[in-house]
């Protein structure tokens, strides 16, 4: 009988966690939806600095919104990172979203830039670039 009680407690705890995690999923999705270009990053990351340079170099420069996970409260940081992993199926940080679509990890975006394909990817995603 005791095992059954623990099971109910475990189920309730799971339900509470799922409910709480849904708030982070919603926040992550809202950030993706609200920003033309969103970069999920760590403030100390060399790859993040490289992405900044790449995006600034593109015709007229883009002004992405940077979400620095390491500047969030500890619990928020962990849960937001899990939410972005859930959304993208990738744990890569930095991670870049354009007009609601995940276009890749920092490494992938930098590679696209060096291969002179990033402007095309941005245009296909619906970002209007100056001519």
C-alpha positions in Angstrom: 0.0 0.0 0.0 2.9 2.4 0.8 4.2 1.9 -2.7 0.9 3.0 -4.2 1.0 6.2 -2.1 4.6 7.0 -3.3 3.4 6.4 -6.8 0.7 9.0 -6.5 3.2 11.5 -5.0 5.6 10.8 -7.9 2.8 11.2 -10.4 1.8 14.5 -8.8 5.4 15.7 -8.8 5.7 14.8 -12.5 2.5 16.7 -13.3 3.8 19.8 -11.5 7.1 19.6 -13.3 5.4 19.2 -16.7 3.2 22.2 -15.9 6.1 24.3 -14.8 8.3 23.2 -17.8 5.4 24.2 -20.1 5.9 27.8 -19.0 9.5 27.6 -20.1 8.5 26.0 -23.4 6.0 28.8 -23.9 8.6 31.5 -23.0 11.1 30.0 -25.4 8.6 29.8 -28.2 7.4 33.4 -27.5 11.0 34.6 -27.8 11.4 32.7 -31.1 8.2 34.2 -32.4 8.8 37.8 -31.2 12.2 38.3 -32.7 13.1 38.3 -36.4 16.5 36.9 -35.5 17.1 35.3 -32.1 20.5 34.0 -30.9 20.4 31.8 -27.8 23.9 32.1 -26.4 26.3 32.3 -23.5 27.9 35.7 -23.0 31.4 34.4 -22.7 31.2 32.2 -25.9 33.7 32.8 -28.7 31.2 31.3 -31.1 28.7 34.0 -30.0 31.1 36.7 -30.8 31.8 35.2 -34.2 28.1 35.0 -34.9 27.7 38.7 -34.0 30.5 39.6 -36.5 28.9 37.4 -39.2 25.4 38.9 -38.7 26.8 42.5 -38.6 28.7 41.9 -41.8 25.7 40.9 -43.8 24.4 43.7 -46.1 23.6 46.5 -43.7 23.9 44.2 -40.7 21.2 42.4 -38.8 20.3 43.3 -35.2 19.4 40.0 -33.6 18.0 39.7 -30.1 20.6 37.9 -27.9 19.3 35.7 -25.1 22.3 35.0 -22.9 21.4 32.0 -20.9 24.2 32.6 -18.4 22.6 35.9 -17.4 19.3 34.3 -16.4 18.6 33.1 -12.9 20.0 29.6 -12.3 16.7 27.7 -12.6 15.5 29.7 -15.5 18.8 29.1 -17.3 18.5 25.3 -16.9 14.9 25.1 -17.8 15.1 27.5 -20.8 18.0 25.6 -22.1 16.0 22.4 -21.8 13.1 24.1 -23.6 15.3 25.1 -26.5 16.6 21.6 -26.7 13.0 20.3 -26.8 12.2 22.7 -29.6 15.3 22.2 -31.8 16.3 18.6 -30.9 19.8 20.0 -30.5 21.7 21.0 -27.3 24.0 23.3 -29.3 24.6 26.8 -27.8 24.7 29.2 -29.5 21.6 28.4 -31.5 20.1 30.8 -34.1 16.5 31.3 -35.1 15.3 33.4 -38.0 11.6 34.3 -38.4 10.6 31.4 -36.1 12.8 28.8 -37.8 15.9 27.2 -36.3 18.6 27.7 -38.9 21.3 26.0 -36.9 23.9 26.0 -34.2 26.5 28.7 -34.0 29.0 26.5 -35.7 26.6 25.8 -38.6 25.7 29.5 -39.0 29.4 30.5 -39.0 30.0 27.8 -41.7 27.1 29.2 -43.8 28.6 32.6 -43.5 32.1 31.5 -44.6 30.6 29.5 -47.5 28.7 32.7 -48.5 25.4 31.0 -48.0 24.0 32.7 -44.9 22.4 35.6 -46.9 20.5 33.0 -49.0 19.4 31.1 -45.9 18.2 34.4 -44.3 16.4 35.5 -47.5 14.7 32.0 -47.8 13.5 32.5 -44.2 11.9 35.7 -45.1 14.4 38.3 -43.8 14.5 41.3 -46.0 18.1 42.3 -46.6 19.1 45.7 -47.9 20.2 45.6 -51.5 
